[in-house]
Amino acid sequence: MVNLGVGLGLGYGYGFGSGLKATPAVSLSLEKGIIEGIGPGVIGIGGLIGYKGYHYDYPGTDYKARWNNIIVLVRGTYHYDLLQNSKLDTYAGVSLGARIESYKDTYYSEYLGGRYDNSYGGARVEGGIFIGGRYFLTDNIGAFAEAGYDMSYLKLGVTARF
């Protein structure tokens, strides 16, 4: 399975101030069922790569702060035919990987005449949990939705089965 999704919600613990704006999270995930017969379901493994950005415009000024996040995760899933519908794939999972973040703030560098660089970057461990479902409109193409926490609280998108 391959999912191409758009995520909603702030995520990552950034402040909820009135000036903070976020781009929708964009993600691409892959998954393959690897073990059948564990109870009534299938265990799958895969990965996700995605991007999410934030920016804050300081009120009444031209100063800006920007955060860029790239996330790379390994995901494990358990698929269970919850509603006994061959077009519906329901699952739950966990993820673990890295978030690579960069930050740039123009306020301090411009305010102090370029003598102060308030930018940083780095990587940190990220994990998440999620539940989701895919509904197939044809044998190979469908739509998916996931709720939980990794890049965003809700992801919606298209899915393809190969």
N, C-alpha and C positions, 0 to 999 in steps of 0.2 A: 504494500500500500504506500502511496505517496499523498501527502496532504500539503496544500498551499493555503495558508491562513492569514487572517487579519485579527489582531487581538485588541480587546477593549479594556479600559481601566488603566489607572496609573501604574500600579505595581512598583516593586523595588524599594518601597519605603520612602520615596521622595515626599517632601512636604506638600500639603494640599492648599498652599497659599493661592490667593486669587490670581496672581500673575503667572503661575506655572502652567505651561502648555506642553502637551505631549503629542508626538506623532503616533499613529496607530502602530502597534507591534506587527511586524511582518515575519512570517516563519515558513520554513520548508522542513517537513519531517518525513522520514522514511521508516517503514516497519515491515518485519517479516515474522510470520508465525513459525516458531521453532519446535515447540513441544505440545503435542496433543495428548489427550487422555489423562490430564491432571484434573481430576474431577470432571465436571461437565463442560469445561472450557479449553481454551488454547492460550499458551504463554507465547508472547511475542517480544522481540527485541528490536531496537532501532535507534534513531538519533534525530536531533532537531538542531537546526541552525536558524538564528533569527537576529533581527535588529529592532531597537526601540530608541528613540531620541526624545529629549526633553529640552525646553528652553524657558528662560525667565527673562523678561524685559523689565528692567528697573523703572518704576513709574516716573514719568516726567524727565527721563534722560535717554541718551542713546546707548547706555550700557546694557550689556547682555551677558547671561550665563548660559552655557550649553553643555549638556551631557549626551554622550553617544554610548550606546551599549550594544555589544555583539554577544550573543549567547550561543554556546555550543554544549549540547547535552546528550548523554546516552539515556535512553528511555526503555523501561521494561513495562509490559502490559499484560493484563489478564482479560481475555475476551470471554464473555458469557452471553449466551443467547437468551437474554432476559425476557423478551416478549414472543419468542418462538416465531419470528418473522424472518424469512430468508433474505429480505432486502435490507434488514437492519442489523448493524454490528455494534453492540454495546461493550464497553470496556472501562477498566480503571487502570491506573499506572502510577509509577514513580519515575523521577528523573534525577540525574546527577551529572554535573559538569562544571563549566567555567563561564563566568561573565567577564568580558573584557570591557572596561569602562574608560572613557576619556572625558576630561572636563576642561573647559576654558571659560574664564571670567574676564571681561574687558573692563570692569569697573576699577579694580585696583591698578591695573597696568596703565590705564589712561589717567586716572586720578593722581597717581604718583609720578606721572611723566615718563612712563615706560620703564621705571626702575624696579618694578615688582611684577613677577610673572606668577599669576595665580592659576596655573594649570597643573593638571596631574593626570595620571593614567595608571592603570594596573589591572590585575586579574584577581578574581576571588572565586571561591567554590560556591556554586549555587545548586540547590536541590528543589524539588517540587513534587506535588501530588496532583492528580487530576482524574476526572471521570469524563467519559465522552461517548459519542455515538456517531455512526456514519449511516446515512440512508442512501442506497444505490438507486439511481433513476434508470440506469441501464445496467448491463452485466459488469461494466468496468468503470463507470463514472457516477459520482454521487456528491453529496454534501456532507460536511461534518461540523460538529460543535463539541467543544471541550470546555469544562469549567474546572477551576482549580487554581494553582499558583505555580508558575515558572516565569514566563515573560509577562503575562497579563492574567486577569481573572476569568476572561471569557475569550475563546478563539472561535471564529467561524470561517468556513472556507470550502474549497472543493477538494475532492479526493479521487484518486484513480487507483484501480486494482490491476495488477499485471500478472 
